[in-house]
Amino acid sequence: MKYITLVAFANFLLYAGSGIVLLALFTKLYQKWTPYDEFAQMKAGKKAPAFAMGGAMLGFTFPIVSLSYNGVNWMDFFIWAVAAGVVQLILFKVLYRVIPMDIDEDNQAIGIFYAFAAICVGLINAFSLIPS
C-alpha cells in the first residue's frame, strides 16, 4: 500500500485526465482534417470510416501511454503528445494522396489499411519516446 499516496493519485488524475482530453481533441481534429464526416458515415452504417478513425485513435494513444510512463514531466508529456498527433494527421494526408480515397464509399479494405498504417506509425512514435 505504500504506492497509494495522494501524490500518486494526483499524478494519475493529471495524466489519465490529460490523456483522455488529448484523445478527444485529437479525434475532433482528425474528423475536421478528413474530407468526410466520420460520425455521419458511421451512423449510416459504414465501417471503413470507423476502421480508419479507430486506427488513428489507437495510433495516437500508444505514444500517450509511452509518454505517461517515460515523460520527464507533464509539459514533456503534453509537447510530445501534440507532436504525435501532428504525425498522425500528416500520415492521413500522405495516405490520402497516395492511395485512392474510398473510405467514404465504405471501402473496408482501404479503411483497414489506413487503420493499420496509423497503428504502425503510432507504435513507432511510442517506442521512439522511450529513453535509451
N, CA, C and O atoms as a GROMACS GRO file, in nm:
protein
  528
    1MET      N    1   0.080  -0.120   0.000
    1MET     CA    2   0.000   0.000   0.000
    1MET      C    3   0.084   0.127   0.000
    1MET      O    4   0.030   0.237  -0.003
    2LYS      N    5   0.215   0.112   0.003
    2LYS     CA    6   0.299   0.232   0.008
    2LYS      C    7   0.294   0.312  -0.121
    2LYS      O    8   0.337   0.427  -0.124
    3TYR      N    9   0.244   0.252  -0.229
    3TYR     CA   10   0.239   0.322  -0.358
    3TYR      C   11   0.113   0.406  -0.375
    3TYR      O   12   0.106   0.490  -0.465
    4ILE      N   13   0.016   0.384  -0.291
    4ILE     CA   14  -0.108   0.461  -0.300
    4ILE      C   15  -0.094   0.582  -0.208
    4ILE      O   16  -0.120   0.574  -0.087
    5THR      N   17  -0.054   0.692  -0.268
    5THR     CA   18  -0.038   0.817  -0.193
    5THR      C   19  -0.120   0.925  -0.262
    5THR      O   20  -0.168   0.906  -0.374
    6LEU      N   21  -0.135   1.037  -0.196
    6LEU     CA   22  -0.206   1.149  -0.257
    6LEU      C   23  -0.132   1.200  -0.380
    6LEU      O   24  -0.195   1.237  -0.479
    7VAL      N   25   0.001   1.201  -0.375
    7VAL     CA   26   0.079   1.246  -0.490
    7VAL      C   27   0.060   1.150  -0.608
    7VAL      O   28   0.042   1.193  -0.722
    8ALA      N   29   0.065   1.020  -0.580
    8ALA     CA   30   0.044   0.921  -0.686
    8ALA      C   31  -0.096   0.935  -0.746
    8ALA      O   32  -0.112   0.928  -0.868
    9PHE      N   33  -0.195   0.953  -0.662
    9PHE     CA   34  -0.333   0.969  -0.709
    9PHE      C   35  -0.348   1.096  -0.792
    9PHE      O   36  -0.417   1.096  -0.894
   10ALA      N   37  -0.285   1.204  -0.747
   10ALA     CA   38  -0.291   1.330  -0.822
   10ALA      C   39  -0.224   1.314  -0.959
   10ALA      O   40  -0.274   1.366  -1.059
   11ASN      N   41  -0.111   1.244  -0.963
   11ASN     CA   42  -0.045   1.219  -1.091
   11ASN      C   43  -0.131   1.133  -1.183
   11ASN      O   44  -0.138   1.156  -1.303
   12PHE      N   45  -0.196   1.032  -1.124
   12PHE     CA   46  -0.288   0.950  -1.203
   12PHE      C   47  -0.397   1.036  -1.266
   12PHE      O   48  -0.424   1.027  -1.385
   13LEU      N   49  -0.459   1.120  -1.184
   13LEU     CA   50  -0.565   1.207  -1.236
   13LEU      C   51  -0.512   1.302  -1.343
   13LEU      O   52  -0.578   1.325  -1.445
   14LEU      N   53  -0.394   1.357  -1.320
   14LEU     CA   54  -0.336   1.451  -1.416
   14LEU      C   55  -0.308   1.383  -1.551
   14LEU      O   56  -0.350   1.434  -1.655
   15TYR      N   57  -0.239   1.270  -1.549
   15TYR     CA   58  -0.200   1.204  -1.674
   15TYR      C   59  -0.318   1.133  -1.741
   15TYR      O   60  -0.333   1.141  -1.863
   16ALA      N   61  -0.400   1.064  -1.664
   16ALA     CA   62  -0.516   0.996  -1.724
   16ALA      C   63  -0.614   1.099  -1.777
   16ALA      O   64  -0.664   1.086  -1.889
   17GLY      N   65  -0.642   1.201  -1.698
   17GLY     CA   66  -0.735   1.306  -1.744
   17GLY      C   67  -0.682   1.378  -1.866
   17GLY      O   68  -0.755   1.402  -1.961
   18SER      N   69  -0.554   1.413  -1.863
   18SER     CA   70  -0.493   1.482  -1.978
   18SER      C   71  -0.495   1.392  -2.101
   18SER      O   72  -0.523   1.438  -2.212
   19GLY      N   73  -0.464   1.265  -2.081
   19GLY     CA   74  -0.464   1.171  -2.194
   19GLY      C   75  -0.601   1.159  -2.258
   19GLY      O   76  -0.613   1.156  -2.381
   20ILE      N   77  -0.704   1.151  -2.176
   20ILE     CA   78  -0.841   1.140  -2.229
   20ILE      C   79  -0.881   1.268  -2.301
   20ILE      O   80  -0.941   1.263  -2.409
   21VAL      N   81  -0.849   1.382  -2.242
   21VAL     CA   82  -0.880   1.510  -2.307
   21VAL      C   83  -0.804   1.523  -2.439
   21VAL      O   84  -0.861   1.565  -2.540
   22LEU      N   85  -0.676   1.488  -2.438
   22LEU     CA   86  -0.596   1.497  -2.561
   22LEU      C   87  -0.650   1.402  -2.669
   22LEU      O   88  -0.652   1.436  -2.787
   23LEU      N   89  -0.692   1.282  -2.628
   23LEU     CA   90  -0.750   1.188  -2.724
   23LEU      C   91  -0.879   1.244  -2.784
   23LEU      O   92  -0.902   1.232  -2.905
   24ALA      N   93  -0.962   1.304  -2.701
   24ALA     CA   94  -1.087   1.364  -2.752
   24ALA      C   95  -1.056   1.479  -2.848
   24ALA      O   96  -1.119   1.492  -2.953
   25LEU      N   97  -0.959   1.563  -2.811
   25LEU     CA   98  -0.921   1.674  -2.900
   25LEU      C   99  -0.862   1.623  -3.031
   25LEU      O  100  -0.893   1.674  -3.138
   26PHE      N  101  -0.776   1.522  -3.022
   26PHE     CA  102  -0.719   1.463  -3.143
   26PHE      C  103  -0.829   1.407  -3.233
   26PHE      O  104  -0.827   1.429  -3.355
   27THR      N  105  -0.924   1.337  -3.174
   27THR     CA  106  -1.033   1.278  -3.252
   27THR      C  107  -1.113   1.386  -3.324
   27THR      O  108  -1.150   1.370  -3.440
   28LYS      N  109  -1.139   1.495  -3.255
   28LYS     CA  110  -1.212   1.607  -3.316
   28LYS      C  111  -1.130   1.669  -3.430
   28LYS      O  112  -1.184   1.699  -3.537
   29LEU      N  113  -1.000   1.689  -3.407
   29LEU     CA  114  -0.914   1.744  -3.512
   29LEU      C  115  -0.906   1.650  -3.631
   29LEU      O  116  -0.910   1.694  -3.746
   30TYR      N  117  -0.894   1.521  -3.605
   30TYR     CA  118  -0.889   1.421  -3.712
   30TYR      C  119  -1.015   1.429  -3.796
   30TYR      O  120  -1.010   1.424  -3.919
   31GLN      N  121  -1.129   1.440  -3.729
   31GLN     CA  122  -1.256   1.448  -3.801
   31GLN      C  123  -1.261   1.572  -3.890
   31GLN      O  124  -1.311   1.567  -4.002
   32LYS      N  125  -1.209   1.684  -3.840
   32LYS     CA  126  -1.208   1.807  -3.920
   32LYS      C  127  -1.104   1.799  -4.033
   32LYS      O  128  -1.121   1.862  -4.137
   33TRP      N  129  -0.997   1.722  -4.012
   33TRP     CA  130  -0.887   1.709  -4.106
   33TRP      C  131  -0.926   1.626  -4.228
   33TRP      O  132  -0.874   1.646  -4.338
   34THR      N  133  -1.018   1.531  -4.209
   34THR     CA  134  -1.060   1.444  -4.318
   34THR      C  135  -1.168   1.512  -4.402
   34THR      O  136  -1.240   1.598  -4.352
   35PRO      N  137  -1.178   1.473  -4.528
   35PRO     CA  138  -1.275   1.538  -4.616
   35PRO      C  139  -1.419   1.486  -4.604
   35PRO      O  140  -1.505   1.521  -4.684
   36TYR      N  141  -1.444   1.404  -4.505
   36TYR     CA  142  -1.578   1.348  -4.486
   36TYR      C  143  -1.608   1.347  -4.337
   36TYR      O  144  -1.517   1.361  -4.256
   37ASP      N  145  -1.732   1.330  -4.302
   37ASP     CA  146  -1.775   1.328  -4.162
   37ASP      C  147  -1.785   1.183  -4.114
   37ASP      O  148  -1.880   1.112  -4.146
   38GLU      N  149  -1.684   1.140  -4.037
   38GLU     CA  150  -1.680   1.000  -3.991
   38GLU      C  151  -1.806   0.962  -3.915
   38GLU      O  152  -1.862   0.855  -3.936
   39PHE      N  153  -1.851   1.050  -3.825
   39PHE     CA  154  -1.965   1.014  -3.742
   39PHE      C  155  -2.094   1.001  -3.824
   39PHE      O  156  -2.176   0.913  -3.797
   40ALA      N  157  -2.112   1.085  -3.923
   40ALA     CA  158  -2.229   1.072  -4.011
   40ALA      C  159  -2.218   0.942  -4.092
   40ALA      O  160  -2.317   0.872  -4.112
   41GLN      N  161  -2.096   0.913  -4.140
   41GLN     CA  162  -2.075   0.790  -4.217
   41GLN      C  163  -2.102   0.665  -4.130
   41GLN      O  164  -2.165   0.570  -4.174
   42MET      N  165  -2.052   0.669  -4.007
   42MET     CA  166  -2.073   0.555  -3.918
   42MET      C  167  -2.221   0.541  -3.881
   42MET      O  168  -2.273   0.430  -3.870
   43LYS      N  169  -2.288   0.654  -3.863
   43LYS     CA  170  -2.431   0.650  -3.832
   43LYS      C  171  -2.509   0.586  -3.946
   43LYS      O  172  -2.612   0.522  -3.924
   44ALA      N  173  -2.457   0.603  -4.068
   44ALA     CA  174  -2.520   0.542  -4.185
   44ALA      C  175  -2.483   0.395  -4.200
   44ALA      O  176  -2.528   0.329  -4.293
   45GLY      N  177  -2.401   0.344  -4.108
   45GLY     CA  178  -2.366   0.202  -4.110
   45GLY      C  179  -2.238   0.169  -4.184
   45GLY      O  180  -2.207   0.052  -4.203
   46LYS      N  181  -2.163   0.269  -4.227
   46LYS     CA  182  -2.038   0.243  -4.300
   46LYS      C  183  -1.927   0.210  -4.201
   46LYS      O  184  -1.909   0.279  -4.100
   47LYS      N  185  -1.853   0.104  -4.231
   47LYS     CA  186  -1.749   0.057  -4.140
   47LYS      C  187  -1.611   0.114  -4.170
   47LYS      O  188  -1.532   0.131  -4.078
   48ALA      N  189  -1.581   0.143  -4.294
   48ALA     CA  190  -1.447   0.189  -4.331
   48ALA      C  191  -1.405   0.315  -4.254
   48ALA      O  192  -1.292   0.320  -4.206
   49PRO      N  193  -1.492   0.415  -4.240
   49PRO     CA  194  -1.452   0.532  -4.161
   49PRO      C  195  -1.425   0.497  -4.014
   49PRO      O  196  -1.339   0.558  -3.951
   50ALA      N  197  -1.498   0.401  -3.960
   50ALA     CA  198  -1.476   0.359  -3.821
   50ALA      C  199  -1.340   0.292  -3.808
   50ALA      O  200  -1.268   0.316  -3.711
   51PHE      N  201  -1.304   0.208  -3.905
   51PHE     CA  202  -1.172   0.145  -3.902
   51PHE      C  203  -1.062   0.250  -3.907
   51PHE      O  204  -0.970   0.248  -3.826
   52ALA      N  205  -1.071   0.340  -4.003
   52ALA     CA  206  -0.967   0.441  -4.022
   52ALA      C  207  -0.953   0.530  -3.899
   52ALA      O  208  -0.842   0.555  -3.852
   53MET      N  209  -1.066   0.580  -3.849
   53MET     CA  210  -1.060   0.668  -3.732
   53MET      C  211  -1.014   0.592  -3.608
   53MET      O  212  -0.934   0.644  -3.530
   54GLY      N  213  -1.063   0.471  -3.590
   54GLY     CA  214  -1.020   0.390  -3.475
   54GLY      C  215  -0.871   0.364  -3.478
   54GLY      O  216  -0.805   0.368  -3.374
   55GLY      N  217  -0.817   0.336  -3.596
   55GLY     CA  218  -0.673   0.315  -3.608
   55GLY      C  219  -0.594   0.440  -3.575
   55GLY      O  220  -0.491   0.433  -3.508
   56ALA      N  221  -0.643   0.555  -3.622
   56ALA     CA  222  -0.576   0.682  -3.590
   56ALA      C  223  -0.581   0.709  -3.440
   56ALA      O  224  -0.484   0.759  -3.383
   57MET      N  225  -0.694   0.678  -3.378
   57MET     CA  226  -0.706   0.699  -3.233
   57MET      C  227  -0.608   0.608  -3.157
   57MET      O  228  -0.543   0.652  -3.063
   58LEU      N  229  -0.599   0.481  -3.199
   58LEU     CA  230  -0.502   0.391  -3.136
   58LEU      C  231  -0.359   0.439  -3.162
   58LEU      O  232  -0.275   0.438  -3.072
   59GLY      N  233  -0.333   0.481  -3.286
   59GLY     CA  234  -0.200   0.530  -3.321
   59GLY      C  235  -0.161   0.652  -3.239
   59GLY      O  236  -0.042   0.672  -3.212
   60PHE      N  237  -0.256   0.733  -3.200
   60PHE     CA  238  -0.231   0.847  -3.114
   60PHE      C  239  -0.217   0.804  -2.968
   60PHE      O  240  -0.139   0.862  -2.893
   61THR      N  241  -0.292   0.703  -2.928
   61THR     CA  242  -0.293   0.659  -2.789
   61THR      C  243  -0.162   0.592  -2.747
   61THR      O  244  -0.117   0.611  -2.634
   62PHE      N  245  -0.100   0.515  -2.836
   62PHE     CA  246   0.024   0.447  -2.800
   62PHE      C  247   0.132   0.544  -2.751
   62PHE      O  248   0.191   0.518  -2.646
   63PRO      N  249   0.160   0.653  -2.821
   63PRO     CA  250   0.258   0.748  -2.767
   63PRO      C  251   0.214   0.810  -2.634
   63PRO      O  252   0.298   0.838  -2.548
   64ILE      N  253   0.083   0.832  -2.617
   64ILE     CA  254   0.033   0.887  -2.490
   64ILE      C  255   0.068   0.792  -2.375
   64ILE      O  256   0.112   0.835  -2.268
   65VAL      N  257   0.046   0.663  -2.398
   65VAL     CA  258   0.076   0.564  -2.295
   65VAL      C  259   0.227   0.564  -2.266
   65VAL      O  260   0.268   0.563  -2.150
   66SER      N  261   0.308   0.565  -2.370
   66SER     CA  262   0.453   0.568  -2.353
   66SER      C  263   0.497   0.693  -2.278
   66SER      O  264   0.582   0.687  -2.189
   67LEU      N  265   0.438   0.806  -2.314
   67LEU     CA  266   0.475   0.932  -2.250
   67LEU      C  267   0.434   0.938  -2.103
   67LEU      O  268   0.504   0.996  -2.021
   68SER      N  269   0.320   0.879  -2.071
   68SER     CA  270   0.278   0.882  -1.932
   68SER      C  271   0.374   0.803  -1.844
   68SER      O  272   0.386   0.830  -1.724
   69TYR      N  273   0.444   0.708  -1.903
   69TYR     CA  274   0.541   0.628  -1.827
   69TYR      C  275   0.682   0.687  -1.836
   69TYR      O  276   0.755   0.688  -1.737
   70ASN      N  277   0.720   0.735  -1.954
   70ASN     CA  278   0.858   0.778  -1.978
   70ASN      C  279   0.879   0.928  -1.977
   70ASN      O  280   0.993   0.974  -1.977
   71GLY      N  281   0.771   1.006  -1.977
   71GLY     CA  282   0.786   1.150  -1.984
   71GLY      C  283   0.856   1.208  -1.861
   71GLY      O  284   0.846   1.153  -1.751
   72VAL      N  285   0.927   1.316  -1.881
   72VAL     CA  286   1.001   1.381  -1.773
   72VAL      C  287   0.905   1.452  -1.677
   72VAL      O  288   0.921   1.446  -1.555
   73ASN      N  289   0.806   1.519  -1.733
   73ASN     CA  290   0.706   1.590  -1.653
   73ASN      C  291   0.583   1.610  -1.741
   73ASN      O  292   0.579   1.564  -1.855
   74TRP      N  293   0.483   1.680  -1.689
   74TRP     CA  294   0.359   1.696  -1.764
   74TRP      C  295   0.380   1.776  -1.892
   74TRP      O  296   0.319   1.745  -1.994
   75MET      N  297   0.464   1.879  -1.888
   75MET     CA  298   0.486   1.960  -2.008
   75MET      C  299   0.553   1.876  -2.118
   75MET      O  300   0.518   1.889  -2.235
   76ASP      N  301   0.646   1.792  -2.081
   76ASP     CA  302   0.709   1.699  -2.175
   76ASP      C  303   0.602   1.607  -2.235
   76ASP      O  304   0.599   1.585  -2.356
   77PHE      N  305   0.517   1.554  -2.149
   77PHE     CA  306   0.404   1.470  -2.191
   77PHE      C  307   0.319   1.543  -2.294
   77PHE      O  308   0.287   1.488  -2.399
   78PHE      N  309   0.283   1.666  -2.263
   78PHE     CA  310   0.195   1.744  -2.350
   78PHE      C  311   0.260   1.775  -2.484
   78PHE      O  312   0.198   1.757  -2.589
   79ILE      N  313   0.384   1.822  -2.482
   79ILE     CA  314   0.453   1.860  -2.607
   79ILE      C  315   0.467   1.741  -2.700
   79ILE      O  316   0.439   1.751  -2.820
   80TRP      N  317   0.512   1.627  -2.646
   80TRP     CA  318   0.530   1.509  -2.732
   80TRP      C  319   0.396   1.451  -2.776
   80TRP      O  320   0.387   1.392  -2.883
   81ALA      N  321   0.292   1.466  -2.694
   81ALA     CA  322   0.158   1.420  -2.736
   81ALA      C  323   0.110   1.501  -2.856
   81ALA      O  324   0.052   1.446  -2.949
   82VAL      N  325   0.132   1.630  -2.852
   82VAL     CA  326   0.096   1.716  -2.967
   82VAL      C  327   0.174   1.673  -3.090
   82VAL      O  328   0.119   1.664  -3.199
   83ALA      N  329   0.304   1.647  -3.072
   83ALA     CA  330   0.387   1.602  -3.186
   83ALA      C  331   0.334   1.471  -3.243
   83ALA      O  332   0.328   1.454  -3.365
   84ALA      N  333   0.295   1.378  -3.157
   84ALA     CA  334   0.241   1.250  -3.202
   84ALA      C  335   0.110   1.270  -3.279
   84ALA      O  336   0.086   1.202  -3.379
   85GLY      N  337   0.028   1.362  -3.233
   85GLY     CA  338  -0.097   1.392  -3.304
   85GLY      C  339  -0.071   1.451  -3.441
   85GLY      O  340  -0.138   1.416  -3.538
   86VAL      N  341   0.025   1.540  -3.450
   86VAL     CA  342   0.061   1.601  -3.579
   86VAL      C  343   0.110   1.493  -3.675
   86VAL      O  344   0.075   1.494  -3.793
   87VAL      N  345   0.191   1.400  -3.626
   87VAL     CA  346   0.240   1.291  -3.712
   87VAL      C  347   0.123   1.210  -3.766
   87VAL      O  348   0.121   1.175  -3.884
   88GLN      N  349   0.024   1.180  -3.682
   88GLN     CA  350  -0.092   1.104  -3.728
   88GLN      C  351  -0.171   1.181  -3.835
   88GLN      O  352  -0.216   1.122  -3.933
   89LEU      N  353  -0.186   1.310  -3.816
   89LEU     CA  354  -0.260   1.391  -3.914
   89LEU      C  355  -0.184   1.398  -4.047
   89LEU      O  356  -0.244   1.391  -4.154
   90ILE      N  357  -0.052   1.411  -4.039
   90ILE     CA  358   0.029   1.413  -4.162
   90ILE      C  359   0.020   1.278  -4.232
   90ILE      O  360   0.010   1.272  -4.355
   91LEU      N  361   0.024   1.169  -4.155
   91LEU     CA  362   0.011   1.036  -4.214
   91LEU      C  363  -0.119   1.026  -4.294
   91LEU      O  364  -0.119   0.972  -4.405
   92PHE      N  365  -0.228   1.076  -4.238
   92PHE     CA  366  -0.355   1.069  -4.310
   92PHE      C  367  -0.344   1.142  -4.444
   92PHE      O  368  -0.388   1.089  -4.547
   93LYS      N  369  -0.287   1.262  -4.444
   93LYS     CA  370  -0.276   1.340  -4.568
   93LYS      C  371  -0.189   1.269  -4.671
   93LYS      O  372  -0.220   1.270  -4.790
   94VAL      N  373  -0.080   1.207  -4.625
   94VAL     CA  374   0.007   1.132  -4.717
   94VAL      C  375  -0.069   1.014  -4.776
   94VAL      O  376  -0.067   0.994  -4.898
   95LEU      N  377  -0.136   0.937  -4.693
   95LEU     CA  378  -0.214   0.823  -4.743
   95LEU      C  379  -0.324   0.870  -4.837
   95LEU      O  380  -0.350   0.805  -4.939
   96TYR      N  381  -0.387   0.980  -4.805
   96TYR     CA  382  -0.496   1.034  -4.886
   96TYR      C  383  -0.447   1.067  -5.027
   96TYR      O  384  -0.521   1.049  -5.124
   97ARG      N  385  -0.323   1.115  -5.039
   97ARG     CA  386  -0.267   1.148  -5.170
   97ARG      C  387  -0.218   1.026  -5.246
   97ARG      O  388  -0.227   1.022  -5.368
   98VAL      N  389  -0.166   0.927  -5.175
   98VAL     CA  390  -0.103   0.811  -5.238
   98VAL      C  391  -0.203   0.701  -5.274
   98VAL      O  392  -0.191   0.637  -5.378
   99ILE      N  393  -0.301   0.680  -5.188
   99ILE     CA  394  -0.396   0.569  -5.205
   99ILE      C  395  -0.533   0.626  -5.237
   99ILE      O  396  -0.576   0.723  -5.176
  100PRO      N  397  -0.601   0.565  -5.334
  100PRO     CA  398  -0.736   0.614  -5.368
  100PRO      C  399  -0.824   0.626  -5.243
  100PRO      O  400  -0.828   0.537  -5.158
  101MET      N  401  -0.893   0.736  -5.236
  101MET     CA  402  -0.975   0.765  -5.119
  101MET      C  403  -1.114   0.709  -5.138
  101MET      O  404  -1.200   0.773  -5.200
  102ASP      N  405  -1.138   0.591  -5.084
  102ASP     CA  406  -1.269   0.529  -5.094
  102ASP      C  407  -1.330   0.501  -4.958
  102ASP      O  408  -1.425   0.423  -4.947
  103ILE      N  409  -1.277   0.564  -4.855
  103ILE     CA  410  -1.330   0.536  -4.721
  103ILE      C  411  -1.474   0.582  -4.710
  103ILE      O  412  -1.557   0.512  -4.652
  104ASP      N  413  -1.504   0.699  -4.765
  104ASP     CA  414  -1.641   0.749  -4.754
  104ASP      C  415  -1.739   0.667  -4.838
  104ASP      O  416  -1.860   0.679  -4.821
  105GLU      N  417  -1.686   0.584  -4.929
  105GLU     CA  418  -1.770   0.492  -5.006
  105GLU      C  419  -1.773   0.353  -4.940
  105GLU      O  420  -1.822   0.256  -4.999
  106ASP      N  421  -1.722   0.345  -4.820
  106ASP     CA  422  -1.718   0.224  -4.737
  106ASP      C  423  -1.631   0.114  -4.796
  106ASP      O  424  -1.665  -0.004  -4.786
  107ASN      N  425  -1.518   0.152  -4.856
  107ASN     CA  426  -1.421   0.052  -4.898
  107ASN      C  427  -1.348   0.007  -4.773
  107ASN      O  428  -1.255   0.072  -4.726
  108GLN      N  429  -1.392  -0.106  -4.719
  108GLN     CA  430  -1.341  -0.152  -4.591
  108GLN      C  431  -1.194  -0.192  -4.597
  108GLN      O  432  -1.122  -0.176  -4.498
  109ALA      N  433  -1.149  -0.242  -4.711
  109ALA     CA  434  -1.007  -0.277  -4.724
  109ALA      C  435  -0.919  -0.154  -4.707
  109ALA      O  436  -0.817  -0.159  -4.639
  110ILE      N  437  -0.957  -0.044  -4.769
  110ILE     CA  438  -0.881   0.081  -4.756
  110ILE      C  439  -0.890   0.132  -4.611
  110ILE      O  440  -0.789   0.176  -4.555
  111GLY      N  441  -1.007   0.126  -4.552
  111GLY     CA  442  -1.023   0.170  -4.414
  111GLY      C  443  -0.936   0.091  -4.318
  111GLY      O  444  -0.874   0.147  -4.228
  112ILE      N  445  -0.930  -0.040  -4.338
  112ILE     CA  446  -0.845  -0.125  -4.254
  112ILE      C  447  -0.698  -0.093  -4.279
  112ILE      O  448  -0.620  -0.089  -4.184
  113PHE      N  449  -0.660  -0.072  -4.405
  113PHE     CA  450  -0.521  -0.036  -4.434
  113PHE      C  451  -0.483   0.095  -4.366
  113PHE      O  452  -0.375   0.104  -4.306
  114TYR      N  453  -0.568   0.196  -4.374
  114TYR     CA  454  -0.543   0.323  -4.306
  114TYR      C  455  -0.526   0.300  -4.155
  114TYR      O  456  -0.437   0.357  -4.092
  115ALA      N  457  -0.612   0.215  -4.099
  115ALA     CA  458  -0.605   0.187  -3.956
  115ALA      C  459  -0.471   0.124  -3.919
  115ALA      O  460  -0.406   0.167  -3.824
  116PHE      N  461  -0.430   0.024  -3.994
  116PHE     CA  462  -0.304  -0.043  -3.962
  116PHE      C  463  -0.184   0.048  -3.985
  116PHE      O  464  -0.087   0.041  -3.909
  117ALA      N  465  -0.188   0.132  -4.085
  117ALA     CA  466  -0.079   0.228  -4.107
  117ALA      C  467  -0.069   0.323  -3.987
  117ALA      O  468   0.040   0.351  -3.939
  118ALA      N  469  -0.183   0.371  -3.940
  118ALA     CA  470  -0.185   0.463  -3.825
  118ALA      C  471  -0.135   0.393  -3.699
  118ALA      O  472  -0.062   0.453  -3.619
  119ILE      N  473  -0.173   0.267  -3.680
  119ILE     CA  474  -0.128   0.192  -3.563
  119ILE      C  475   0.023   0.170  -3.570
  119ILE      O  476   0.093   0.186  -3.470
  120CYS      N  477   0.073   0.133  -3.687
  120CYS     CA  478   0.218   0.112  -3.703
  120CYS      C  479   0.296   0.239  -3.674
  120CYS      O  480   0.395   0.235  -3.601
  121VAL      N  481   0.253   0.351  -3.728
  121VAL     CA  482   0.322   0.478  -3.704
  121VAL      C  483   0.310   0.517  -3.556
  121VAL      O  484   0.406   0.569  -3.498
  122GLY      N  485   0.197   0.491  -3.496
  122GLY     CA  486   0.181   0.520  -3.355
  122GLY      C  487   0.275   0.438  -3.268
  122GLY      O  488   0.332   0.488  -3.172
  123LEU      N  489   0.292   0.310  -3.302
  123LEU     CA  490   0.385   0.226  -3.226
  123LEU      C  491   0.529   0.273  -3.245
  123LEU      O  492   0.606   0.275  -3.149
  124ILE      N  493   0.565   0.311  -3.367
  124ILE     CA  494   0.699   0.365  -3.391
  124ILE      C  495   0.718   0.492  -3.307
  124ILE      O  496   0.823   0.509  -3.244
  125ASN      N  497   0.620   0.579  -3.306
  125ASN     CA  498   0.627   0.701  -3.224
  125ASN      C  499   0.642   0.666  -3.076
  125ASN      O  500   0.726   0.723  -3.006
  126ALA      N  501   0.562   0.572  -3.029
  126ALA     CA  502   0.564   0.536  -2.888
  126ALA      C  503   0.700   0.483  -2.845
  126ALA      O  504   0.753   0.522  -2.741
  127PHE      N  505   0.757   0.394  -2.925
  127PHE     CA  506   0.884   0.335  -2.887
  127PHE      C  507   1.001   0.430  -2.913
  127PHE      O  508   1.110   0.411  -2.859
  128SER      N  509   0.980   0.530  -2.996
  128SER     CA  510   1.083   0.632  -3.016
  128SER      C  511   1.093   0.725  -2.895
  128SER      O  512   1.192   0.796  -2.879
  129LEU      N  513   0.992   0.725  -2.813
  129LEU     CA  514   0.988   0.812  -2.695
  129LEU      C  515   1.043   0.744  -2.569
  129LEU      O  516   1.041   0.804  -2.461
  130ILE      N  517   1.090   0.621  -2.582
  130ILE     CA  518   1.147   0.550  -2.467
  130ILE      C  519   1.295   0.586  -2.460
  130ILE      O  520   1.369   0.567  -2.556
  131PRO      N  521   1.339   0.637  -2.346
  131PRO     CA  522   1.480   0.678  -2.336
  131PRO      C  523   1.573   0.557  -2.348
  131PRO      O  524   1.539   0.445  -2.310
  132SER      N  525   1.690   0.583  -2.401
  132SER     CA  526   1.787   0.472  -2.418
  132SER      C  527   1.868   0.450  -2.294
  132SER      O  528   1.953   0.361  -2.292
   0.00000   0.00000   0.00000
